[in-house]
């Protein structure tokens, strides 16, 4: 049976959880089998930056960090449910990938 895998990623965990709950509500209303949202390991990117860019003074650093959270949702293929999911307004910071699997 075919299924759809939806991969969501964002730096804002609240927006990510909100989109996941909307997808879950649609799946419940349409009575579609759903697995997830499965949390994947969070990716943390750290960049050390020198405080004084001119090079004079003592050598001290600040560390900037960006955390990317990810979720995976598997749904059984249902045309109406997919149309409703594609109509969900996605915030700017949320990336969505949809993949049809056999």
Beta strands, then each sheet from edge to edge (+ up, - down):
strand 1: 3-10
strand 2: 34-50
strand 3: 61-76
strand 4: 94-101
sheet 1: 2+ 3- 1+ 4-
end
